[in-house]
Amino acid sequence: MGLDGSRFLRACRREEVDRPPVWFMRQAGRYLPEYLALRRGRTFMESARDPAHCAAITLQPVTRFGVDAAILFADIMSPLDGVALPFEISAGVGPVIASPVCTLAAVRALSRFAASEMAYLGDAIGRIKAALGAETPLIGFAGAPFTMACYLIEGRGSRDFLSARRLLHDAPEFWHALMQWLSEMTIDYLRFQVESGVDALQLFDSWVGLVSPGDYRRAVFPYMRSIGSAVASWGVPLIHFGAGCSGLLELMAEAAGDVVGVDWRVELGEAWQRIGWERGIQGNLDPSVLLASPEVIRGKVAEVLRAADGRRGHIFNVGHGLSPQTPPEHVACAVAAVRAWQA
């Protein structure tokens, strides 16, 4: 069949497939016993920076579940290795930035992305591609500029990122300088992944649902548009995902992406109508469903598939990342339910 004929890439191009492709955000992670065994005694980034570990973890859900795409094992903070900005992924806390970026002077002191500083990731991509062969695509990814700005300004995760949102309003010169730097870094990082061999890309904008449509248009949209325009010239599909973004879907679709990822807070058919039938859509099972019984899982999977109504361009996924409490056999149940839909 070859990669161009894979269900996932065909769906990204809105071509006919025998059934929707299925993969899961955070499909390689803490709910898998083989992941925990491999990670034992190592931090997240120690495994992510080890090409052999990164490749093995990326491949685990493909081997176990036969999902239709692999996604690179990394963190949205990973490109900071390429700009010499120290960070760590702290258990129970998430990303922690050693020196938050809160002033215009700090933005101007930031370095340009250097792919040479991330040779480990290029090595890992090569290993993964060799193991996947010509049947299963590999998705690369990056954090979108708004979400990255939130972490860089606050220095760690937050429920509301008030400091970042205040600066969006109160320090426009700082905000636009930081977003410009982040958009350039993101383009360079994504290009590096494509040149290393990934077959598709996803932008994660996990926190952009915190902004109003007007603020998105003014302070986020131009930078997403620049990333989308760059990726469009590389010949690989781009998925644009945001959480809590029901009020931003039209703007997100206009800004970037061949496919728009949606969470469970909006009905899939309604979301597709709003972003336009000419785009693909990804989603949108509530990940908490995978903690329920197999009967419930099969019913909820069917609801999502019925909402897609057999249209070309649907990629089945959860509406956010898998929870660490997810039983692996429940993920297998959801995959089987999607596969059975072709009947």
C-alpha positions in Angstrom: 0.0 0.0 0.0 2.7 2.5 1.0 2.4 5.5 3.2 0.5 7.6 0.6 -2.2 5.0 0.7 -2.4 4.8 4.5 -5.8 5.5 6.0 -4.5 8.3 8.1 -2.8 10.3 5.3 -5.7 9.6 2.9 -8.1 11.0 5.6 -5.9 14.0 6.1 -6.3 14.7 2.3 -10.1 14.0 2.5 -9.8 11.0 0.2 -11.9 7.9 0.5 -11.0 5.3 3.1 -12.6 2.0 4.1 -13.0 3.2 7.7 -11.9 6.2 9.7 -8.3 6.0 10.9 -7.8 5.9 14.6 -5.0 7.1 16.9 -4.9 8.7 20.3 -3.3 11.8 21.8 -0.9 10.6 24.5 -1.2 7.1 23.2 2.4 6.4 24.4 2.3 7.1 28.1 1.7 6.3 31.7 -1.3 4.0 31.2 0.9 1.4 29.5 2.8 -1.0 31.7 5.5 -1.4 29.1 6.0 2.3 29.1 6.3 2.4 32.9 8.8 -0.5 32.8 11.0 1.2 30.2 10.8 4.6 32.0 11.7 3.2 35.5 14.5 5.2 37.0 14.5 7.8 34.3 12.9 11.2 34.0 10.6 12.0 31.1 13.2 14.1 29.3 15.9 11.5 29.8 13.8 9.0 27.9 12.8 11.6 25.3 16.4 12.6 24.7 17.5 8.9 24.3 16.9 7.9 20.7 16.5 4.2 21.5 14.0 5.0 24.4 12.1 7.6 22.3 11.8 5.1 19.4 10.7 2.3 21.7 8.0 4.4 23.5 6.7 5.8 20.2 6.3 2.3 18.8 4.6 0.7 21.9 1.0 1.7 21.1 1.4 0.7 17.5 2.6 -2.7 18.5 -0.1 -3.2 21.2 -3.1 -1.7 19.5 -2.4 -1.5 15.8 -3.4 2.2 15.6 -3.2 3.9 12.2 -0.5 6.4 13.1 2.3 6.8 15.5 3.1 10.1 17.3 6.6 11.1 18.3 7.4 10.7 22.0 8.4 14.2 23.0 7.1 17.2 24.9 5.8 20.5 23.6 8.8 22.0 25.5 11.3 19.8 23.6 12.3 22.5 21.0 13.6 24.6 23.9 16.6 22.3 23.7 17.3 23.8 20.3 17.4 27.4 21.7 19.4 26.6 24.9 16.6 27.5 27.2 16.7 25.1 30.2 13.6 23.4 31.4 12.4 20.2 33.1 9.3 18.1 33.1 8.5 17.6 36.8 6.4 14.7 37.9 3.0 16.0 39.1 3.8 19.5 38.0 4.6 19.4 34.3 6.9 21.8 32.5 9.1 24.0 34.6 11.1 26.8 33.0 14.3 27.7 34.8 14.3 31.4 33.7 10.8 32.6 32.7 10.6 35.1 29.8 8.7 38.1 31.1 10.4 41.2 29.6 11.2 42.5 26.2 14.9 42.3 27.0 14.5 38.6 27.8 12.8 38.0 24.4 15.6 39.8 22.6 18.2 37.7 24.3 16.6 34.4 23.1 18.5 32.3 20.5 17.5 31.1 17.1 16.5 27.4 16.9 19.5 25.2 16.1 18.6 21.8 14.8 22.2 20.6 15.6 21.3 20.8 19.3 18.5 18.2 18.7 20.4 15.5 16.8 19.0 13.0 19.3 15.5 13.6 17.9 16.5 13.2 14.3 18.2 9.9 15.3 15.0 8.8 17.0 12.8 9.7 14.0 15.1 7.6 11.8 14.8 4.6 14.1 11.0 4.9 14.3 10.6 5.3 10.5 12.7 2.2 9.9 10.6 0.2 12.4 7.3 1.4 11.1 8.1 0.6 7.5 5.9 1.7 4.6 2.5 1.1 6.3 2.2 3.3 9.4 2.8 7.1 9.3 4.6 9.0 11.9 3.2 12.3 13.3 5.5 15.0 14.5 4.3 17.9 16.6 4.9 21.2 18.4 3.2 23.4 20.9 1.5 26.4 19.4 2.9 29.8 20.2 0.1 30.9 22.6 0.4 27.8 24.7 4.2 28.0 24.7 4.0 31.7 25.6 1.9 30.8 28.6 4.5 28.4 29.9 7.5 30.7 29.2 5.9 33.6 31.0 4.5 31.8 34.0 7.4 29.4 34.3 5.1 26.4 34.9 1.6 25.3 34.5 -1.4 27.2 35.7 -5.2 26.9 35.7 -5.7 30.3 34.1 -2.3 31.7 33.1 -3.3 35.1 34.4 0.2 36.6 34.1 0.5 35.7 30.5 -3.0 36.9 29.6 -2.3 40.2 31.5 0.8 40.8 29.4 -1.1 40.0 26.2 -3.3 43.1 27.1 -0.8 45.3 28.9 2.5 44.8 27.1 1.7 44.5 23.4 5.3 45.1 22.2 6.6 42.3 24.5 3.7 40.0 23.5 4.2 40.4 19.8 8.0 40.1 20.0 7.6 36.8 22.0 4.9 35.4 19.7 7.0 36.3 16.6 10.1 34.5 18.1 7.9 31.5 19.1 6.4 31.3 15.6 9.8 31.3 14.0 11.1 28.7 16.4 8.1 26.5 15.8 8.5 26.7 12.0 12.2 25.8 12.3 11.4 22.9 14.7 8.6 21.5 12.5 10.8 21.8 9.4 13.5 19.8 11.2 11.0 17.1 12.0 9.8 16.9 8.4 13.4 16.9 7.1 14.1 14.0 9.5 11.2 12.0 8.1 7.9 12.6 9.8 4.8 12.2 7.6 2.4 14.6 9.2 2.4 17.3 11.9 0.1 18.4 14.7 0.0 21.8 16.5 -1.1 21.5 20.1 -2.7 24.7 21.4 -3.8 23.3 24.8 -4.5 26.7 26.5 -5.7 29.0 23.7 -9.3 28.4 24.8 -8.6 31.0 27.5 -8.7 33.9 25.1 -11.7 35.7 23.5 -12.3 35.5 19.7 -11.2 39.2 19.4 -8.0 38.6 21.2 -7.3 35.5 19.2 -7.7 37.4 16.0 -5.4 40.2 17.2 -2.8 38.4 19.3 -2.7 34.8 18.1 -4.1 34.4 14.6 -1.2 36.1 12.7 1.3 33.8 14.2 -0.7 30.6 13.6 -1.3 31.8 10.0 2.5 32.2 9.4 3.1 28.6 10.7 0.2 27.2 8.6 1.5 28.9 5.5 5.0 27.6 6.0 3.8 24.0 6.6 1.6 24.2 3.6 4.6 24.5 1.3 6.3 21.3 2.7 3.8 18.8 1.3 2.8 17.2 4.7 -0.6 17.5 6.3 -1.1 19.7 9.4 -3.6 19.0 12.2 -4.5 22.1 14.3 -5.8 21.1 17.7 -7.0 23.3 20.6 -8.7 22.4 23.9 -11.8 24.3 25.1 -12.0 26.2 21.8 -15.6 25.9 20.8 -15.8 29.7 20.4 -12.7 29.8 18.2 -13.2 27.0 15.7 -13.8 29.2 12.6 -10.7 31.3 13.4 -8.6 28.3 14.0 -9.6 26.7 10.7 -8.9 30.0 8.9 -5.5 30.3 10.6 -3.9 26.9 9.9 -4.4 23.3 9.2 -5.7 20.7 6.7 -7.4 19.1 9.7 -8.9 20.7 12.8 -8.9 18.7 16.0 -11.8 19.3 18.3 -12.5 18.3 21.9 -15.7 16.7 23.3 -17.3 20.0 24.3 -18.8 20.5 20.9 -20.7 18.0 18.8 -18.5 16.7 16.0 -21.0 17.3 13.1 -21.7 20.9 14.3 -17.9 21.5 14.6 -17.3 20.2 11.1 -20.1 22.4 9.6 -18.5 25.4 11.3 -14.9 24.8 10.1 -16.1 23.9 6.6 -16.6 20.5 5.0 -13.5 21.1 2.8 -11.3 20.5 5.9 -10.8 17.3 7.7 -11.7 16.9 11.4 -10.1 14.9 14.2 -11.9 13.8 17.4 -13.7 13.8 19.5 -14.3 11.1 22.2 -14.3 12.3 25.8 -11.2 10.5 27.2 -13.0 9.8 30.4 -15.2 7.4 28.4 -12.2 5.1 28.2 -12.5 4.6 32.0 -16.1 3.3 31.6 -17.3 -0.2 30.7 -16.7 -1.7 27.3 -20.4 -1.5 26.5 -20.3 2.3 27.2 -17.1 2.7 25.2 -18.6 1.0 22.1 -21.7 3.1 22.4 -19.8 6.4 22.7 -17.5 5.5 19.8 -20.6 4.8 17.7 -22.0 8.2 18.6 -18.8 10.0 17.3 -18.8 7.9 14.1 -22.5 8.6 13.5 -21.8 12.3 13.9 -19.1 12.1 11.3 -21.8 10.5 9.0 -19.3 8.7 6.8 -17.9 11.9 5.3 -14.3 11.9 4.0 -11.7 13.4 6.3 -12.7 12.1 9.7 -9.8 10.9 11.9 -11.0 9.2 15.1 -9.3 10.4 18.3 -10.0 11.5 21.8 -10.7 15.1 22.5 -7.6 15.5 24.6 -4.8 13.2 25.8 -5.4 9.8 27.4 -5.5 9.7 31.2 -2.9 7.7 33.1 -5.8 5.8 34.7 -7.0 4.5 31.3 -7.0 0.6 31.2 -5.1 -0.5 28.1 -7.8 -3.0 27.3 -10.3 -0.2 27.1 -8.1 1.5 24.5 -8.1 -1.8 22.6 -11.9 -1.9 22.9 -12.2 1.6 21.3 -9.8 0.7 18.5 -11.8 -2.5 17.8 -15.1 -0.5 17.7 -13.7 1.9 15.1 -12.4 -1.0 13.0 -15.8 -2.8 13.2 -17.5 0.4 11.9 -16.5 -0.5 8.3 -19.1 -3.4 8.5 
